[in-house]
Amino acid sequence: MKKCNTKWTRTIRRIDELYYLISGMSRIFLFHLALYFLLNYLFGFLFFIFSCTFFPLSK
């Protein structure tokens, strides 16, 4: 049983390490991406409100 499963456990461990590495990196990357988009959206929305309130379109 163990003789059969050594190769599988090795590959699973390798995949697990790879997955852990990728998930850690992607988590940080996705967090930064989400933060960037959120800040962009927030500042865009605030600027839109500001421009509509203080500089209304004269049409």
Summary of the structure (lengths in Angstrom):
residues: 59
radius of gyration: 24.7
end to end distance: 80.6
largest distance: 80.9
contacts: 104
relative contact order: 0.06
helix: 90%
strand: 0%
